[in-house]
Amino acid sequence: MDIQLLVLITLLLLIVSVPKAMVENFEMTEITPQTTDDVLLNPGMGLYLAAGGYQPKPDAWFMNIADIAYFRPDWSQVKPEENGNYFDEYFGPIFDFWVNKMGKRVAFRIMSESMHSRTKYVTPEWVFAKGVPSVKHTGIYTSEQIDPVFWDEKYLEIQKEFILELGKYLDGKEGLEYVDIGSIGEWGEMHLGLHIPGRWTPKQLEETGYTEEKYIETYRYIIDAFAEAFPRTQVFLNVGDYDTINDYAALRGIHFRQDGLTPSGPSSNVGKRFYQPYSKRGIKGNYEFHSSYNEMKKKSWDLKTTIDKGLEDPISYLNTNIFGTWELENAPEEVKTLLTYAGQKLGFRFIILKLKAQKEFHLDGESPGRLMIEHTWKNIGVAPCYESYALIFSLINNNGETMADQLFFPKKPTTQWFPDEDITERILIRIPADVPTGEYTLKVSMLAPEKPERKILLGIVGKDTQNRYDLCQVNAVKTERRQAVVYEEGFESGNLWSASSGMKVSADKTLAHSGNYIMLITGTQQGSWNYASHDLGLSILSGSKYRLSCWMQVESINPEIEPYLKIGLTNAKGEWLENQNTNYYDFSKLGTWQYMEIVFETSAETFGGHLAVEKGSLESQITATIRIDDVKLELLESP
């Protein structure tokens, strides 16, 4: 056989064998984790209970779908006197039972006006004694109630002092989920009850100096006070038909709630008007039913229709107030089914649509093993996730011991995993070199690294006692260490790179760094990123760690734009993926040989690459004399 033909065939076989080896090394297993219908009791979302003073048993059916107890005391209950407060007396037992004993969360709204209160003074009597003007109203359970003029300067001054005092006591307290703004309006909602007999009248508004401008200013003042008092706690505003107030609240980081959910939607159409556009600005939505279950029956309102209407909007919280907590024990099956249904869809709910992982990874006993994983997620809840969570992928042996943990921050943060969007991420898990060969279970968990004690529940099966989820089995296989140096060029044999336009490359003996020859690059270049380049003509392994290095000497360059060496990585189609650049040449030591180096990781798509001596500028016209020697590409770690 002709010797040239034999050489050509040998080269072709070598070229074809590399991709085949890559396929063998990266044979993937693909799974779709099974989903679960469990209600996920995650932070920053959930059904909550209209708690009152009732203390349910831990095994009550609703304790599995709601873990927030919600309370609405009068202002006079927690601070009946000007000096001192009843915070310990009121909040202490609530936290002791719900948080410490039951492991739940709590939320509060302290009201300044409420027709349901059984007292004459919802706002403490001492507030009026200090000069705050008042109006007389009729309550449901009392013939007379004295309510403050909310837009009075003295009222606002006293209310702010109280808010700051409350924040000092509650802000950041373990188990506190959120507080509502309850300082203005009927029940602390964004209205004055003008449509309700016995409450505010147009005449009272006129006599107390009400104007819309004063009302808006009052809300801004109170919003600012809550933002100042509760920097570590979620605060909700009962939004209504006031675009300017709601927008200001959002600017101050205050979330939206609405207490009027009906089968036709919430009052003032706040879902479409505010919840939807503001949800992607980090503002959470919270609904409460307009009427109790029995009242809904009398009005022929369908509960399923009402819940579905609420779930059209990106809500993170929903009150179960169609029944008080004490009544939920014996709720009809329809209520149990539909509240569970709401809890399954509320807030964010992450599932894994598809996972690809290597069936096996290699260990040579010297360098770490590497396991490549591709994972595709979907948020099947109705709302965004408002925290930036991380993932931990764990490798567990048959004895339940963790052999490797890899923390992973998604390239697309979880705050941008919007409902019904597929999110694909890739991770490389580094396995200690001394891990024994054999079969392992791959698990995943989600958490905020700053709060590792609470992991986020996922909508898939396979959860263990540490809230980690089983994904698949992978094998560790013993292998020989790969060749470390995959490309090396000292230019001793005259193999030179391709020069860019205006440049010339030559093998030169003068000022060699090592050996006899170097590559000399001279000329004037404009319109290209590099002075000289070289297609490697070999496969670059994906999911691997490499070192690229060379020695460079710049004799002269004008203008002084620092050159460097790079590797441009490409995929299997030859399409560019990314550049990995060495350090720049140091002009303070012009004329000396300098070592250039970059250690880099390749992605799952990496297949090939090319080298180049880079200009560092595309448009600049640069005249240069550069020497290159001892170029080396080393494989440090591979799967």
N, C-alpha and C positions, 0 to 999 in steps of 0.2 A: 504494500500500500504506500502511496506517495506520502513522504514524511510530513509535508505541509498539511495534507488532508487529515492525517492522524492527529496533528497538533490542534487543528480546528475542531475536530470531533471531541477531543479531550476537553477543550475549553468550553464547548457547548454543554457537555455533561456536567462540568463544574458549575456553570451558571444555573442550569436547571435544578441541580441538587440543592441549592441554597433555599429557594422558596419551599421545596418539599420538606426540608428539615424544619423550616419555620412552621409549616402546617402541623408536623408531628409534635413539635414542642408546644404548640398553642392549640391543641385540640380542645375545644370548648364543650362544656355541658350547658344546656339551656333549660331553665325551669321557669314556671309561672307559679309563684307561691299562692296557696289557697287563701281566700279572703274569709273574714269573720264578720258576723253581724253584731258583735258585742258593742255596747256603748262604750266609747273611749273617754275615760275620765282624765282628760289632759288639762294642764294649766292654760289659762288664757281663753277658756271656752267652757261651755257646758250648760245643762239644765240646772235650774236652782229652785229651791223650796221656799215658799212663803211660810217661814218657820214659826214665828210667834214664840210662845213659851213652851210648846210641845216638844218632848224629847222622845223620838221614836227608837225602836229597838234596832240593833245593827243589822238584823236579817230582814227588815222590812223591804218589800219588793222594790220600792222606789230608791232605796239607798244604793242600788246597783246601777242606776241610770242618772242620778243627780247627786253631786257631792258638794254643793254650795248651799248654805243656809242663809236666807236673806231676811233682814230685820229693818223695820221702819219706826224707830222711837220718835216721840216728840222731843223737841229741844228742851222743854221743861223737865223731861224725865232724866236727862243726863247732866243738866246744870240748873237745878231749881233755884240756886242761890248765886248771887254775884261772886262771892268769894268761895273758892274751892269748886269741886265738881263731883259727880257720882260716876265717873268713868270706871273705876274699879268695881263698884257695886253693880253697874249695868253690864259692861263688857266682859268682866272677869268670868262670871258663870257661863256666858256664851262661848268664850274661847276654851274654857275648861272642858265643857261637854263636847262641842262640835269639833274643835281642832285637836285638843290633847287626847280626849277619850275616843272619839269616833274617827279621827284622821281625816276630817273633812275641811272645807274652807268656809269662810263667812264673808258677808257683804252687808253694807249698811247705807241707809238714807236717813238723815236726821231732818225732820220737817219743822218748818216754822208756822205752817197753817195746814189743818186737816179737819174736814167736816166729820170724819169718822172718829176723831178723838173724843174721849168721854170727859175731857176736862175743859174748863173755861179758858185756860191759858195753855195753848200749844207752845207759843213763845213764852218764856218765863215772865212772871209778873214783874220781876225786878227790872226787866228791860224797859218797861213802860214807865216805871218809877224814875228812870234816869232821863226821861224826857222824850222818848220815842212816841210819836203820835200813833193813834190806833183807830180802828173802825170796829163796829159791832156786827157780828154775823150770827146766824142760827146754825147750830150743828145738828147732826142726825140724832145724837144721843143726849144733847144738852140744848137748852133753850137759848143760851147766850155763849158766844165765843168772842174773845177780844184778839184781833189780829193786827199785826204791825203794818205800817205804811212802808213797803219795801224800798221805795226810792228815796226815803228820808236819809239824810247824811248821817244822823246820829245812829240810826238802825244799822247802816252799812258799817260804820266804825265799830260798833259792838259785835256785829256778826263776824267781821273779819277777825277780831280778837279771839272769838270763840273758835273759828275755823283753824286758826294757827295753834290754839291750845289743843284742839282735837287732833290735828296733824302731828303735834309733838308726841301725843300718846299713841296714836294708831299707825302712823306712817311706817311702812316696812315691817310691821308686826307679822310674825310667822302665822300663816293661815289666812291673812286678810287678802281677799281676792280683789275687791274694789269698793269704792264709796261713790254714792250718788250726790250730786248737788241738790240739796233740798231747801235752800235758803229763800226761795222766791216762789210764789204761786201756790195754788191749791195742790196739796200733797207734794209740793216741790216740783210740780210739773210746769211746763211753760205756758200756763194760762192762769187766769184769776177766777175761774168759775163763773163767768158772767152769764152763762146759760143755765146756771143752777139756782133755783129759788133760795133766798136766804143768804146768798153770798155777795160778792162784790156787785155793786150797781153802778150804772153810768154816773149817777149823782155823786157817789162816794169817790169815784175816780176824779171827777171835776173838783170836788172839795179838797182833795189831798194833793192837787197839783200834778196829776198824772199827765205825762205826754209820752209819745212813743220814743222820743229821743232819750228821755229820762229812763225809760224802761230798758232800753238797749244799753245805756251807760251803766245802769245798775247791774245788769247781767255781766258786762265786761269786768266790772269791779269784783264781783263774786267769783267769776271764772279765774281771774288773776290770783285771788286769795287762795283758792283751792290748788291751783298750779304751784303756788309757793309752799303751801302747807303739806302737799302730798307728792313730792318729787319721785318717790319710789313706789307709789301706789296708783293703780288705774283709777281714774275719775270719770264718771259718766254724767252727761247732761241730758235731761229730758227735752228732746228737741221738738219744736213745733214749727209754726209757719213764720219763722223769722230767719231768713237766709243770712242776714248780717251777723246775728248772734251765733248761729251755728257755725258759720265760717270762722269767726273769731275763736270759738271754742276749739275747733280743729287746729288752728294755728298754735294754740297753747297746749296741744297734746291731749285734749279732753275728748272722750269717746261719746258716741250717741246711743241713747236709749229712747224708747217710745212705749207708752203704757196703754195704747189703744188699738191692739191688733184685733181685727174683725174678719169675717169671711170675705169682705171686699178689699181687705188690705188695712194698713195702719192709718191712723189719723194724719191728715195733711199730706198723704202720699209720701211720707218721709223716706220710704225705702227707695223709690225710684229717684226722688229728688236729691237725697243726701247720702243714704247708706251706700248705694252703688258707686257714685263717683268718688266718694271720700274713702272707700274701703282700700283702694290702692294707694292712698296717702297714709296708710297706717292707722286709720280710725275704725274701731270696732263697732259692730252693730248689736243691739240688745233690744228684744221685744218682751212685752208683757201682754197677756190677754186682756181685752177690754172688759169681758164679763166672765162670771163664774160658769161652771158647767151647767148648773141648773137654770141660770138666767139665759144661757145660750139655747137650752132646750125650749124655754118659753118663747124665745124670739125665732125659733126654727132655724137657728144658726148651726151649720154642720161643723163639727170639730175638725174632721179631716181636711175639709176645704180651708178652714182657718189656718191650720198648721201649714198646709201646702202653700198658702198665700204668703205666710211669713218666710218660708224657706225659699221663696223666689228671690229674696234679698240676701246679701252676704252677712248673715247674722252669726255671731259667736256665742251669744247667750240667749236663753229663753226661760221666762218665769213659768212655773207650773201652777200658777195661781188660779186655775179653774177650780181647784180645791185647795183649802188650807192643808198644811202637812198632816194635821191630826185627822183630816178626812180622807187623805190619800190611801190610808190603810185599807179602807173598804170601797175603793173606787171601782166603778164598773169596768168590765174587761175591755170595753172600747177605749176607755181612758188609759188603761195600762198599756194596751197595744199601741195607741197613737202617740203617747208620750215617749215610749221606747223608740218608736219610729222617728220621732223628732230628734231624739238624742243620738241616733245613728247617723244623722245627716248634718247636724249642727256643727259649726266651726270648721276646722280643717280635719281631714282624715286621709292619712297617707297609706297607700298600698304600693307594692312592687309589682309592676306589670310583667316584667321580664328580667331575668338575671342570667348572665353568661359568665362562667368561671372556667378556668383551666381544669381539666379532669385530673391533671397531675402537675406537680411542680418539682423541680430538681434541686437536690442538695449534694454538694461536693465535699462537705465537711470543712471547708475553708472560708468560703464567702457566703453571705446570707442568700437564702432562697428568695424567690420572687413569685408572687401569685397575682395574676392579672384578673380583674373583675370588671364587667360592664353591667350597670344596673339602671333600669328604667322605672321611674316613679310616676305616680299620679295622685293628685289631691282630689278625692271623690266627695269631699265635704262641700258645703255651700259657701264657705268663707276662706279668705287667705289665712295663712299662718303669719303671725305677727312677731315671731322670734326667729333669729338666725341660729338654727340648730346644726349640730355636727353629727356625724355617724361614727360608730366604732365597729369595725369588722374584727371578729375574733375567730381564732382557730382553736378548737377544743378537741382534746384526745378522748379516747374511749373511757378514761377514768374521770372525765369531767374537768380535767385540768386545762387551764388556758395556756397555750403554747406561744401564742402571738396575738397582740392587740394592735390595731392600726387606727389612729384617729384620722378622720377625713372631713374636711370642710368642702362642701359641694361648690363647684365652680359657679353654679347658679344658686344663690342663697335660698333657703327654704321660704323666706319672705316673698320670693318670686315664683314659688310653686303654686300658681293660681289654679283654681278649680278647673278640672277637665283638660289640663295641659299635660302632655307627656314630657318628662324631664329625664334625659339620659346622661349619666355621669360614669366616669371610669376611675378606678383606683388600683394602685399597686401596693400589695401587702408584702412587707419585708419579713422574712422568716429567719430567725436565728440559725446560724450554721450548724449548731449542735442539736437541732430538733431531730428526733429519731424518725426513720422512715415509717410509713404506715398510713392508715386511713384517719382522716380528721373531719370534724363537723365545722362547717363555716356558719357563723352566726352574725347577726347585725343588731345594733341597738342605736337609738337616736337620743340625743341629750344636748343640753347646754353645758359645755365643759366647765363653766363657772359654777354650775349646780349639778355635779355628777350624781348626787344622791337621788335625783328624780329623773328617771328616764321617760321618754315620750312613748305612749302606747301607739302601736301601728294597727292597721286594719287587716292583718294577716294572722294566720294560725302559727302555732309552733313557739309560743312564748314560754320561756323558762322562769324560774323563781327570781331571776335578776332582771327580768323584762328584756331579755335578749331573744331574738327570733331565729330559729333554725332555718337555714337556706338550702344547703346541699352538702354532699360528701365530696372531699377531694383527697388525693393521694400524694404523699411525699415519696419520691423515688430517688434512690442513690444514683449519682451520675459522675462521670469524670469531669474534672475542671476544664472549661473551654480555654482555647488558646487566648492568651491575654492580649497580644499585639495583633490587631487585625489589618492595620495598614502602617507601613513605615517607609519613609523615603528620605535618603540622605543625598540624593542627586549624584551619587558616585557613578552610576551607569548612564547618565545623560538623559534620564526620563524627566522631562520638563513639563510644566503645566501650560495651559493655553493663556496667551497674553490677551488682554483687552485692547481695544483700538487705541493706538497712540503709544502703546507700551511694547517693550521687547524683553523676552526672557532668554537667558543663556546660562550654560554651565560655566562657572567661573572658579578659578583657583585662588584668587586673591582674597585674603582675610577670611579663610574658611574657619568655621566654628569647630568642626571635627572632620576627620578624614581629609580628602583632597579637594572636594568640590562643594559648591553651594549653588543655589539658583539665584541669579542676579536679575532683578527687575528694574528696567530703566525706561524713561520716556516721559511724555506728557499725556495725561488722560482727562477726558471730559465726557460726561454723559453716561457713565457706567458706575455701578456701586463698587467695582473691584478693579484691582490692577492685574490679577491673574487668577485662574480658577482651574479646578480639576474634578472631573466626575469620578467618584470612587470605583464605580463598576462592581460593587459588592453589596450584599444586603446588610442593612443595619437592623439589628434585632429590636423588635418592639418590647416595651416594658423592661428595658435594660439600662444599666449605668455604664457610661463611657468617660474616658478622659481624652481630650484632644490637646496636643501640645506642639510647640515648635520653638526654634530659636530665631530671632529676628534682629537684624542690624540695619538701621536707617542711616545712610551716609549723608543724604541731604533730602530736603522736601520743602516745597514752596507752593502754597501757604502751608503753615504748620497745622495740619489736621491729622490727628493720631491714627495711624493704621493699626490693624489687628487681624487675627486669623479667625475664620468662622467656618462652621459646618452648617449647610442648609439641608434640613431633613425633608424627605418627600415620602408620599404614600405609595401604594402598590401601582398606582396609575402614573407615577412620576410627578404628581402635583405637589407643590410646595406646602409644607405644614408650618415650619418655624425655623428660626435661626438660633444657633447657640454660638456665642461670641467669647473669645478669650479676652483677657485684659488688654488695654491699649498700650501702645509703645510710649515710653516715658521720655519726653523731649528734654527733660532736665539732664538726661544722660545720653544725649545724641551722639551717635557714632559708636556706641557700645553694643555688644551682643546682649540681648535681653530674652529671658525665658517667658513664653506666653502659654497660658493654660486655661482650660475650662473643663470642669467636671459636670456632666449633665445627664438627665434622665430622658429616655425616649418614650413617646406615648404609644398607645395600643395601635395607632394607625401607621406608625413609622415602618418604612420598608427599605429606603435607600437614602443617599445623600451625596453632596458634593462639597468640596473645600474651596476656599477663596481667601486671597489676601485682600482685605477690604479697605476702601478709601475712607469710609465714614461720612461720605457726602456724595450725592448723586450729580448735582449740577456743577460743582466746583471744578475748575480746571487746575489740576495739580501736577507739578513736575517733581519727579521723585527718583531716587536711587536707593533700592531696598534689597537686602540679602536675606534669604531664607534657608534654613538648614534643619535637619533632624526633625522632620514632621512625623508625628506619631499619633495614631488612634488606637486606644487600648480599651478592651472590654473588661470592666471591673466586676460587674454582677449581671447575671441573666437568669430568666426563669428556668 
